């Protein structure tokens, strides 16, 4: 999914499937180790959209598992 944020005259497009910062910046959230995803949820103050995406990754992991981590 792509979101467009508008603040005054400034417009920014964000791919919500991509981690926007940190050790895995620029990688698909689905490719990030679930331990890091859980760490982010527990320890960081995240934007709402990112928190939702990371929570979705945890749910996917619980329901379907991941081939690593």
C-alpha positions as CSV (number, residue, x, y, z in Angstrom):
1,X,0.0,0.0,0.0
2,X,1.1,3.5,-0.6
3,X,0.1,6.5,1.5
4,X,0.4,10.1,0.6
5,X,0.9,12.6,3.5
6,X,0.2,16.2,2.9
7,X,1.5,18.9,5.2
8,X,0.9,22.4,3.9
9,X,2.5,22.5,0.4
10,X,4.7,19.5,1.2
11,X,3.5,16.1,-0.1
12,X,5.3,12.8,0.7
13,X,4.5,9.4,-0.7
14,X,5.3,6.4,1.6
15,X,5.2,2.7,0.6
16,X,3.8,1.2,3.8
17,X,5.3,-2.2,3.0
18,X,8.9,-0.8,3.4
19,X,10.6,-0.2,6.8
20,X,11.3,3.6,6.9
21,X,14.2,3.6,9.4
22,X,16.7,1.6,11.5
23,X,18.7,-1.5,10.9
24,X,16.3,-2.8,8.1
25,X,15.6,0.6,6.5
26,X,14.4,0.1,2.9
27,X,13.5,-3.5,3.3
28,X,10.1,-5.0,3.0
29,X,8.5,-5.5,6.4
30,X,7.6,-9.0,5.5
31,X,11.4,-9.8,5.1
32,X,12.4,-8.4,8.5
33,X,13.1,-10.9,11.3
34,X,10.0,-11.1,13.5
35,X,12.1,-10.6,16.6
36,X,13.1,-7.1,15.3
37,X,9.4,-6.4,14.5
38,X,8.4,-7.3,18.0
39,X,11.2,-5.2,19.5
40,X,10.1,-2.2,17.5
41,X,6.5,-2.6,18.7
42,X,7.6,-2.9,22.3
43,X,10.2,-0.2,22.5
44,X,9.5,2.5,20.0
45,X,6.8,5.2,19.7
46,X,5.7,4.5,16.1
47,X,3.5,6.3,13.7
48,X,0.0,4.7,13.6
49,X,0.4,3.4,10.1
50,X,3.7,1.7,10.9
51,X,2.4,0.2,14.1
52,X,-0.5,-1.3,12.1
53,X,1.9,-2.7,9.5
54,X,4.2,-4.2,12.1
55,X,1.3,-5.7,14.1
56,X,0.0,-7.2,10.8
57,X,3.5,-8.8,10.3
58,X,3.2,-10.4,13.8
59,X,-0.3,-11.8,13.1
60,X,1.0,-13.2,9.8
61,X,3.9,-14.9,11.6
62,X,1.6,-16.4,14.2
63,X,-0.9,-17.7,11.6
64,X,1.5,-18.8,8.9
65,X,5.0,-18.7,10.3
66,X,8.2,-17.5,8.6
67,X,11.0,-19.5,7.1
68,X,13.6,-17.8,9.3
69,X,14.2,-16.1,12.7
